[in-house]
Amino acid sequence: MGAFILNVVLLLSVEVIVIGGVVLIKYSNVIHKRTLIIIALALSIITMCVNPTKYWDLYRQYAALNEIKNSGIDFIDLLFNNKLRIGGTDYVQLFFYNIIRYLVVILKNNRMLPFIMTFITYGIWCYITIDWNKEHYMSGNDIVISMMLCNVFMPFIFVNSGLRNTTAAAILALAIYNNMIKKHSFIEFVILFFFAFTVHFSVIYVVIIYLLSKMRHTKLAVVLLFFGTNIIPYIAGTFRNSKYEILSKMSSSFAIYTEKRSSGINYYLIGAYIVLIGIMISLLIEKKNNIENSKEIVAVQSFLIMMVISSVFNLGYLEMILRPLYVLGVLSTPVLYSVCGNDKRINTWRQLVMVLSIVCGLIFVLRISLPEYMMITYC
């Protein structure tokens, strides 16, 4: 009976996403906040209904949840005194992630883990999109393009199969947005970074890029980024066996990400690079036309440029390119606005470049992800 209900909910969720997209396009003069939130809820339900393959990280996370459930370990011990490494050695130091996991254990349904984490991810995207639109008008058509851009930089299948990295990226995106656009305190930024960091350690790299983007001397920031990307493999190798567990785990992750440069074809990477090239072309067109921007747009563009440069410096390191881009996926609405502008009379070419690059990039992403969703089972 439970599986039947989940299947019905799954089908309804797919229909909701389609109808939501139609509503945004048909009634493009108004941003339908409830529609966006319902779409986020529908996406969360879909991740909840998927039966992960053994190659997905979610498969291992379900096994870890069962271990926590069967052990009977209490909340405090799971967070601060888990000497037996119950629930997985790699997750012991992940404070916020373990809070979510214990909540799922209390709810007695492992499928609530992807639901909660996916809703956090897309819920933050909704908040940023709605808040940005208060000061920078974007039509419903623009929001649909923003959703497509989000799926290029942060493919839905990665949200579904991995959970931790995309959720951490979303929390960090919120921290960056509030600090960069809303001018919230640096203390809030640090607190949100802590939550993101204790879901997935890799987000620390994006924090470094963000702080470099705030430097007044851009050339110096680029030089520091160049040296940073080149010494990461050596630093990771040095501290991989550190006696400090957090440093050791973080170094091990980055050592894996930078183990060797790959020259093979990856459709997710091709899709991302197509959009990054489109972004740079759009910014060059803007510079040629001497278009003046607000401080918020300049800040977003500075961060964007540093992310593009990072992707160039990390050429061949697949994970070091794709994982940081998850943050841009959650920030897709400010990103789209900052590279397209709003005045169609002077920004036609920029908008055309971006729409074409996003559509082409999404085709490459769906070329791989859609067949996999056709093969896996549900509920």
Salt bridges, closest charged atoms under 4 A:
ASP57 OD1 - ARG60 NH2 3.45
ASP90 OD1 - LYS249 NZ 3.36
ASP131 OD1 - LYS134 NZ 3.94
ASP131 OD1 - LYS182 NZ 3.05
GLU188 OE1 - HIS184 ND1 2.93
GLU245 OE2 - ARG85 NH1 2.35
GLU286 OE1 - ARG350 NH2 2.99
GLU319 OE1 - ARG323 NE 2.68
ASP343 OD2 - ARG345 NH2 3.16
